[in-house]
Amino acid sequence: MKLSKQHSMYESDHTLFIKALKEKNPGIEAGQQQGRALLWDRPPISLDEQERQLKSAVKQQAYVYQNKV
């Protein structure tokens, strides 16, 4: 669906806010990429390390709040 000429140049308030924010703080995207790299972009874990983590995990009972019988 093609928009008419009247609506093709429309930018929402949110888009205008983000553009103004990026103009005021040009380093904001670099900070976002650093934050993502810190939390999400990690090197893959070796198979030996994966196996060690699985073996060292503590087994949890089916219903956590039930007393052990």
Biopython code that builds the backbone (N, CA, C, O; Angstrom):
import numpy as np
from Bio.PDB.StructureBuilder import StructureBuilder

atoms = [
    (1, "MET", "N", (0.840, -1.165, 0.000)),
    (1, "MET", "CA", (0.000, 0.000, 0.000)),
    (1, "MET", "C", (0.892, 1.238, 0.000)),
    (1, "MET", "O", (1.738, 1.408, 0.878)),
    (2, "LYS", "N", (0.696, 2.078, -0.973)),
    (2, "LYS", "CA", (1.514, 3.278, -1.086)),
    (2, "LYS", "C", (0.806, 4.449, -0.413)),
    (2, "LYS", "O", (-0.397, 4.649, -0.579)),
    (3, "LEU", "N", (1.577, 5.214, 0.346)),
    (3, "LEU", "CA", (1.016, 6.368, 1.027)),
    (3, "LEU", "C", (0.929, 7.554, 0.077)),
    (3, "LEU", "O", (1.711, 7.667, -0.867)),
    (4, "SER", "N", (-0.019, 8.425, 0.335)),
    (4, "SER", "CA", (-0.140, 9.624, -0.489)),
    (4, "SER", "C", (1.029, 10.563, -0.179)),
    (4, "SER", "O", (1.737, 10.383, 0.812)),
    (5, "LYS", "N", (1.219, 11.560, -1.036)),
    (5, "LYS", "CA", (2.312, 12.514, -0.834)),
    (5, "LYS", "C", (2.180, 13.238, 0.501)),
    (5, "LYS", "O", (3.180, 13.588, 1.128)),
    (6, "GLN", "N", (0.962, 13.456, 0.920)),
    (6, "GLN", "CA", (0.718, 14.165, 2.177)),
    (6, "GLN", "C", (1.274, 13.362, 3.358)),
    (6, "GLN", "O", (1.796, 13.949, 4.305)),
    (7, "HIS", "N", (1.171, 12.053, 3.316)),
    (7, "HIS", "CA", (1.577, 11.221, 4.436)),
    (7, "HIS", "C", (2.965, 10.599, 4.269)),
    (7, "HIS", "O", (3.492, 10.014, 5.215)),
    (8, "SER", "N", (3.555, 10.713, 3.100)),
    (8, "SER", "CA", (4.847, 10.059, 2.876)),
    (8, "SER", "C", (5.977, 10.722, 3.659)),
    (8, "SER", "O", (6.989, 10.074, 3.926)),
    (9, "MET", "N", (5.837, 11.981, 4.031)),
    (9, "MET", "CA", (6.880, 12.685, 4.772)),
    (9, "MET", "C", (6.590, 12.728, 6.273)),
    (9, "MET", "O", (7.295, 13.407, 7.019)),
    (10, "TYR", "N", (5.572, 12.019, 6.713)),
    (10, "TYR", "CA", (5.180, 12.037, 8.124)),
    (10, "TYR", "C", (6.215, 11.330, 8.991)),
    (10, "TYR", "O", (6.704, 10.259, 8.631)),
    (11, "GLU", "N", (6.546, 11.921, 10.119)),
    (11, "GLU", "CA", (7.406, 11.294, 11.119)),
    (11, "GLU", "C", (6.712, 11.427, 12.464)),
    (11, "GLU", "O", (6.272, 12.512, 12.844)),
    (12, "SER", "N", (6.621, 10.327, 13.169)),
    (12, "SER", "CA", (5.923, 10.337, 14.458)),
    (12, "SER", "C", (6.715, 11.122, 15.489)),
    (12, "SER", "O", (7.887, 11.441, 15.288)),
    (13, "ASP", "N", (6.055, 11.426, 16.591)),
    (13, "ASP", "CA", (6.702, 12.141, 17.687)),
    (13, "ASP", "C", (7.860, 11.321, 18.248)),
    (13, "ASP", "O", (8.887, 11.870, 18.645)),
    (14, "HIS", "N", (7.683, 10.007, 18.275)),
    (14, "HIS", "CA", (8.741, 9.135, 18.790)),
    (14, "HIS", "C", (9.992, 9.189, 17.900)),
    (14, "HIS", "O", (11.119, 9.248, 18.392)),
    (15, "THR", "N", (9.768, 9.168, 16.596)),
    (15, "THR", "CA", (10.884, 9.240, 15.659)),
    (15, "THR", "C", (11.618, 10.571, 15.796)),
    (15, "THR", "O", (12.848, 10.609, 15.792)),
    (16, "LEU", "N", (10.869, 11.652, 15.917)),
    (16, "LEU", "CA", (11.485, 12.964, 16.074)),
    (16, "LEU", "C", (12.270, 13.045, 17.379)),
    (16, "LEU", "O", (13.351, 13.634, 17.419)),
    (17, "PHE", "N", (11.731, 12.452, 18.453)),
    (17, "PHE", "CA", (12.426, 12.446, 19.732)),
    (17, "PHE", "C", (13.746, 11.691, 19.633)),
    (17, "PHE", "O", (14.771, 12.172, 20.117)),
    (18, "ILE", "N", (13.733, 10.506, 19.008)),
    (18, "ILE", "CA", (14.946, 9.703, 18.877)),
    (18, "ILE", "C", (15.982, 10.437, 18.019)),
    (18, "ILE", "O", (17.170, 10.426, 18.342)),
    (19, "LYS", "N", (15.545, 11.064, 16.947)),
    (19, "LYS", "CA", (16.480, 11.819, 16.103)),
    (19, "LYS", "C", (17.111, 12.972, 16.880)),
    (19, "LYS", "O", (18.317, 13.200, 16.779)),
    (20, "ALA", "N", (16.305, 13.700, 17.652)),
    (20, "ALA", "CA", (16.831, 14.823, 18.446)),
    (20, "ALA", "C", (17.790, 14.310, 19.514)),
    (20, "ALA", "O", (18.822, 14.931, 19.770)),
    (21, "LEU", "N", (17.463, 13.194, 20.133)),
    (21, "LEU", "CA", (18.327, 12.611, 21.159)),
    (21, "LEU", "C", (19.676, 12.210, 20.567)),
    (21, "LEU", "O", (20.719, 12.442, 21.178)),
    (22, "LYS", "N", (19.656, 11.608, 19.377)),
    (22, "LYS", "CA", (20.905, 11.201, 18.721)),
    (22, "LYS", "C", (21.735, 12.409, 18.286)),
    (22, "LYS", "O", (22.964, 12.352, 18.272)),
    (23, "GLU", "N", (21.057, 13.499, 17.932)),
    (23, "GLU", "CA", (21.799, 14.715, 17.564)),
    (23, "GLU", "C", (22.476, 15.327, 18.788)),
    (23, "GLU", "O", (23.599, 15.823, 18.692)),
    (24, "LYS", "N", (21.799, 15.295, 19.935)),
    (24, "LYS", "CA", (22.374, 15.855, 21.160)),
    (24, "LYS", "C", (23.507, 14.985, 21.695)),
    (24, "LYS", "O", (24.507, 15.499, 22.196)),
    (25, "ASN", "N", (23.347, 13.670, 21.587)),
    (25, "ASN", "CA", (24.343, 12.720, 22.107)),
    (25, "ASN", "C", (24.817, 11.811, 20.978)),
    (25, "ASN", "O", (24.288, 10.710, 20.820)),
    (26, "PRO", "N", (25.800, 12.242, 20.190)),
    (26, "PRO", "CA", (26.223, 11.428, 19.049)),
    (26, "PRO", "C", (26.850, 10.090, 19.440)),
    (26, "PRO", "O", (26.913, 9.184, 18.609)),
    (27, "GLY", "N", (27.312, 9.943, 20.673)),
    (27, "GLY", "CA", (27.942, 8.692, 21.081)),
    (27, "GLY", "C", (26.989, 7.688, 21.692)),
    (27, "GLY", "O", (27.424, 6.672, 22.233)),
    (28, "ILE", "N", (25.694, 7.957, 21.615)),
    (28, "ILE", "CA", (24.725, 7.092, 22.284)),
    (28, "ILE", "C", (24.678, 5.701, 21.647)),
    (28, "ILE", "O", (24.522, 4.707, 22.357)),
    (29, "GLU", "N", (24.808, 5.616, 20.333)),
    (29, "GLU", "CA", (24.766, 4.310, 19.665)),
    (29, "GLU", "C", (25.994, 3.477, 20.012)),
    (29, "GLU", "O", (25.895, 2.260, 20.167)),
    (30, "ALA", "N", (27.132, 4.116, 20.132)),
    (30, "ALA", "CA", (28.343, 3.381, 20.513)),
    (30, "ALA", "C", (28.187, 2.823, 21.926)),
    (30, "ALA", "O", (28.617, 1.703, 22.202)),
    (31, "GLY", "N", (27.580, 3.592, 22.815)),
    (31, "GLY", "CA", (27.330, 3.112, 24.173)),
    (31, "GLY", "C", (26.369, 1.939, 24.188)),
    (31, "GLY", "O", (26.539, 1.007, 24.974)),
    (32, "GLN", "N", (25.351, 1.975, 23.320)),
    (32, "GLN", "CA", (24.411, 0.867, 23.223)),
    (32, "GLN", "C", (25.115, -0.395, 22.730)),
    (32, "GLN", "O", (24.858, -1.489, 23.232)),
    (33, "GLN", "N", (25.996, -0.242, 21.755)),
    (33, "GLN", "CA", (26.718, -1.396, 21.224)),
    (33, "GLN", "C", (27.668, -1.972, 22.266)),
    (33, "GLN", "O", (27.836, -3.189, 22.340)),
    (34, "GLN", "N", (28.285, -1.126, 23.061)),
    (34, "GLN", "CA", (29.162, -1.619, 24.128)),
    (34, "GLN", "C", (28.359, -2.373, 25.179)),
    (34, "GLN", "O", (28.799, -3.411, 25.674)),
    (35, "GLY", "N", (27.190, -1.858, 25.518)),
    (35, "GLY", "CA", (26.334, -2.533, 26.487)),
    (35, "GLY", "C", (25.862, -3.879, 25.981)),
    (35, "GLY", "O", (25.822, -4.853, 26.732)),
    (36, "ARG", "N", (25.507, -3.933, 24.720)),
    (36, "ARG", "CA", (25.082, -5.208, 24.141)),
    (36, "ARG", "C", (26.232, -6.199, 24.127)),
    (36, "ARG", "O", (26.045, -7.373, 24.446)),
    (37, "ALA", "N", (27.409, -5.741, 23.762)),
    (37, "ALA", "CA", (28.570, -6.630, 23.729)),
    (37, "ALA", "C", (28.889, -7.159, 25.125)),
    (37, "ALA", "O", (29.313, -8.305, 25.277)),
    (38, "LEU", "N", (28.686, -6.336, 26.130)),
    (38, "LEU", "CA", (28.959, -6.736, 27.508)),
    (38, "LEU", "C", (28.031, -7.854, 27.962)),
    (38, "LEU", "O", (28.458, -8.784, 28.646)),
    (39, "LEU", "N", (26.753, -7.761, 27.576)),
    (39, "LEU", "CA", (25.766, -8.717, 28.073)),
    (39, "LEU", "C", (25.475, -9.876, 27.125)),
    (39, "LEU", "O", (25.209, -10.985, 27.588)),
    (40, "TRP", "N", (25.518, -9.654, 25.825)),
    (40, "TRP", "CA", (25.013, -10.657, 24.896)),
    (40, "TRP", "C", (26.047, -11.239, 23.950)),
    (40, "TRP", "O", (26.000, -12.436, 23.667)),
    (41, "ASP", "N", (26.958, -10.457, 23.462)),
    (41, "ASP", "CA", (27.899, -10.933, 22.450)),
    (41, "ASP", "C", (29.087, -11.601, 23.125)),
    (41, "ASP", "O", (30.120, -10.973, 23.358)),
    (42, "ARG", "N", (28.930, -12.853, 23.427)),
    (42, "ARG", "CA", (29.987, -13.595, 24.097)),
    (42, "ARG", "C", (30.497, -14.695, 23.181)),
    (42, "ARG", "O", (29.766, -15.180, 22.318)),
    (43, "PRO", "N", (31.747, -15.086, 23.369)),
    (43, "PRO", "CA", (32.267, -16.167, 22.533)),
    (43, "PRO", "C", (31.559, -17.481, 22.876)),
    (43, "PRO", "O", (31.114, -17.663, 24.009)),
    (44, "PRO", "N", (31.451, -18.387, 21.921)),
    (44, "PRO", "CA", (30.792, -19.657, 22.187)),
    (44, "PRO", "C", (31.549, -20.478, 23.236)),
    (44, "PRO", "O", (32.773, -20.397, 23.343)),
    (45, "ILE", "N", (30.801, -21.264, 24.001)),
    (45, "ILE", "CA", (31.384, -22.099, 25.042)),
    (45, "ILE", "C", (31.784, -23.432, 24.427)),
    (45, "ILE", "O", (31.048, -23.989, 23.612)),
    (46, "SER", "N", (32.938, -23.941, 24.811)),
    (46, "SER", "CA", (33.407, -25.216, 24.270)),
    (46, "SER", "C", (32.503, -26.347, 24.753)),
    (46, "SER", "O", (31.779, -26.194, 25.737)),
    (47, "LEU", "N", (32.547, -27.470, 24.065)),
    (47, "LEU", "CA", (31.714, -28.612, 24.429)),
    (47, "LEU", "C", (32.084, -29.162, 25.804)),
    (47, "LEU", "O", (31.211, -29.598, 26.555)),
    (48, "ASP", "N", (33.366, -29.144, 26.132)),
    (48, "ASP", "CA", (33.800, -29.610, 27.449)),
    (48, "ASP", "C", (33.232, -28.723, 28.556)),
    (48, "ASP", "O", (32.796, -29.217, 29.596)),
    (49, "GLU", "N", (33.240, -27.427, 28.326)),
    (49, "GLU", "CA", (32.704, -26.491, 29.310)),
    (49, "GLU", "C", (31.193, -26.663, 29.453)),
    (49, "GLU", "O", (30.663, -26.594, 30.562)),
    (50, "GLN", "N", (30.503, -26.884, 28.345)),
    (50, "GLN", "CA", (29.057, -27.119, 28.401)),
    (50, "GLN", "C", (28.747, -28.371, 29.216)),
    (50, "GLN", "O", (27.839, -28.370, 30.047)),
    (51, "GLU", "N", (29.496, -29.427, 28.975)),
    (51, "GLU", "CA", (29.282, -30.676, 29.702)),
    (51, "GLU", "C", (29.552, -30.486, 31.192)),
    (51, "GLU", "O", (28.805, -31.002, 32.024)),
    (52, "ARG", "N", (30.606, -29.754, 31.538)),
    (52, "ARG", "CA", (30.933, -29.493, 32.938)),
    (52, "ARG", "C", (29.811, -28.711, 33.620)),
    (52, "ARG", "O", (29.453, -29.003, 34.761)),
    (53, "GLN", "N", (29.257, -27.723, 32.923)),
    (53, "GLN", "CA", (28.172, -26.935, 33.495)),
    (53, "GLN", "C", (26.919, -27.779, 33.711)),
    (53, "GLN", "O", (26.232, -27.629, 34.721)),
    (54, "LEU", "N", (26.624, -28.662, 32.766)),
    (54, "LEU", "CA", (25.452, -29.520, 32.917)),
    (54, "LEU", "C", (25.608, -30.482, 34.087)),
    (54, "LEU", "O", (24.653, -30.717, 34.826)),
    (55, "LYS", "N", (26.801, -31.041, 34.262)),
    (55, "LYS", "CA", (27.036, -31.983, 35.349)),
    (55, "LYS", "C", (27.034, -31.288, 36.705)),
    (55, "LYS", "O", (26.655, -31.898, 37.705)),
    (56, "SER", "N", (27.446, -30.032, 36.759)),
    (56, "SER", "CA", (27.536, -29.336, 38.037)),
    (56, "SER", "C", (26.226, -28.666, 38.439)),
    (56, "SER", "O", (26.132, -28.114, 39.536)),
    (57, "ALA", "N", (25.220, -28.705, 37.576)),
    (57, "ALA", "CA", (23.938, -28.076, 37.903)),
    (57, "ALA", "C", (23.240, -28.866, 39.009)),
    (57, "ALA", "O", (23.251, -30.097, 39.001)),
    (58, "VAL", "N", (22.643, -28.162, 39.945)),
    (58, "VAL", "CA", (21.922, -28.791, 41.050)),
    (58, "VAL", "C", (20.528, -29.154, 40.564)),
    (58, "VAL", "O", (19.822, -28.309, 40.015)),
    (59, "LYS", "N", (20.129, -30.397, 40.762)),
    (59, "LYS", "CA", (18.808, -30.846, 40.342)),
    (59, "LYS", "C", (17.749, -30.221, 41.239)),
    (59, "LYS", "O", (17.916, -30.144, 42.456)),
    (60, "GLN", "N", (16.666, -29.780, 40.627)),
    (60, "GLN", "CA", (15.589, -29.147, 41.364)),
    (60, "GLN", "C", (14.391, -30.087, 41.358)),
    (60, "GLN", "O", (14.080, -30.705, 40.340)),
    (61, "GLN", "N", (13.715, -30.187, 42.517)),
    (61, "GLN", "CA", (12.550, -31.060, 42.575)),
    (61, "GLN", "C", (11.406, -30.446, 41.778)),
    (61, "GLN", "O", (11.416, -29.253, 41.475)),
    (62, "ALA", "N", (10.410, -31.284, 41.437)),
    (62, "ALA", "CA", (9.330, -30.851, 40.553)),
    (62, "ALA", "C", (8.557, -29.664, 41.121)),
    (62, "ALA", "O", (8.279, -28.702, 40.404)),
    (63, "TYR", "N", (8.210, -29.727, 42.400)),
    (63, "TYR", "CA", (7.503, -28.625, 43.024)),
    (63, "TYR", "C", (8.406, -28.067, 44.107)),
    (63, "TYR", "O", (8.684, -28.742, 45.098)),
    (64, "VAL", "N", (8.857, -26.858, 43.926)),
    (64, "VAL", "CA", (9.906, -26.278, 44.760)),
    (64, "VAL", "C", (9.499, -26.168, 46.230)),
    (64, "VAL", "O", (10.323, -26.381, 47.119)),
    (65, "TYR", "N", (8.240, -25.838, 46.487)),
    (65, "TYR", "CA", (7.816, -25.553, 47.862)),
    (65, "TYR", "C", (7.376, -26.797, 48.643)),
    (65, "TYR", "O", (7.015, -26.692, 49.815)),
    (66, "GLN", "N", (7.402, -27.954, 48.013)),
    (66, "GLN", "CA", (7.009, -29.178, 48.687)),
    (66, "GLN", "C", (8.166, -29.673, 49.564)),
    (66, "GLN", "O", (9.330, -29.612, 49.166)),
    (67, "ASN", "N", (7.829, -30.162, 50.760)),
    (67, "ASN", "CA", (8.851, -30.741, 51.620)),
    (67, "ASN", "C", (9.372, -32.024, 50.989)),
    (67, "ASN", "O", (8.645, -32.738, 50.298)),
    (68, "LYS", "N", (10.620, -32.293, 51.237)),
    (68, "LYS", "CA", (11.195, -33.509, 50.692)),
    (68, "LYS", "C", (10.611, -34.705, 51.445)),
    (68, "LYS", "O", (10.554, -34.714, 52.675)),
    (69, "VAL", "N", (10.194, -35.679, 50.707)),
    (69, "VAL", "CA", (9.565, -36.856, 51.311)),
    (69, "VAL", "C", (10.522, -38.012, 51.360)),
    (69, "VAL", "O", (10.166, -39.090, 51.837)),
]
sb = StructureBuilder()
sb.init_structure("model")
sb.init_model(0)
sb.init_chain("A")
sb.init_seg("    ")
for serial, (resi, resn, name, xyz) in enumerate(atoms, 1):
    if name == "N":
        sb.init_residue(resn, " ", resi, " ")
    sb.init_atom(name, np.array(xyz, "f"), 0.0, 1.0, " ", f" {name:<3s}", serial, name[0])
structure = sb.get_structure()
